[in-house]
């Protein structure tokens, strides 16, 4: 059975992929807008696909239809 494991990334990598600052990521975590896994009190990991889903849901962003 082929199960795809989620890829967990650090805050800096997430910010880079989303083209936002790490402070923005901190703000979203503080407001609980995006899912995260807290490893230690100062270290969090994020699943990129889950974060995208949460952002799209919260900001009601629809993917562009490209024909």
KOLMI-423822 format. One line per field, with one value per residue (C-alpha): x, y negated, z. Coordinates in nm, 2 decimals. Last residue first. Example, Ala and Ser with C-alpha at 12.3 -4.5 7.8 and 13.67 -1.06 7.14 Angstrom:
BEGIN
px = 1.37|1.23
py = 0.11|0.45
pz = 0.71|0.78
***
This chain:
BEGIN
px = -0.76|-0.64|-0.89|-0.74|-0.76|-1.02|-0.94|-1.19|-0.94|-1.00|-1.06|-0.77|-0.54|-0.64|-0.60|-0.26|-0.15|-0.25|-0.05|0.26|0.26|0.42|0.67|0.71|1.00|0.99|0.79|0.92|0.79|0.47|0.29|0.11|-0.22|-0.29|-0.54|-0.47|-0.46|-0.11|-0.01|-0.12|0.07|0.39|0.36|0.33|0.64|0.82|0.76|0.54|0.62|0.42|0.72|0.96|0.74|0.70|1.08|1.15|0.88|1.02|0.88|0.69|0.63|0.31|0.36|0.21|0.07|0.15|0.00
py = -2.64|-2.76|-2.79|-2.98|-2.82|-2.98|-3.19|-3.21|-3.38|-3.13|-2.83|-2.91|-2.97|-2.65|-2.44|-2.60|-2.52|-2.16|-2.13|-2.28|-2.06|-2.28|-2.23|-2.43|-2.51|-2.76|-2.57|-2.24|-2.02|-2.21|-2.07|-2.33|-2.40|-2.75|-3.02|-2.96|-3.34|-3.30|-3.06|-3.31|-3.59|-3.37|-3.29|-3.66|-3.72|-3.46|-3.69|-3.60|-3.46|-3.14|-2.91|-3.14|-3.16|-2.78|-2.74|-2.98|-2.82|-2.47|-2.20|-1.87|-1.66|-1.45|-1.08|-0.94|-0.60|-0.33|0.00
pz = -1.97|-1.64|-1.36|-1.08|-0.74|-0.52|-0.22|0.06|0.30|0.58|0.35|0.11|0.41|0.58|0.26|0.19|0.55|0.51|0.19|0.35|0.66|0.93|1.20|1.52|1.75|2.04|2.31|2.17|1.89|1.83|1.52|1.31|1.14|1.01|1.13|1.50|1.56|1.72|1.44|1.18|1.35|1.38|1.00|0.93|1.14|0.93|0.64|0.34|0.00|0.06|-0.02|0.17|0.47|0.48|0.45|0.74|0.96|0.92|0.70|0.74|0.44|0.48|0.42|0.10|0.16|-0.11|0.00
***
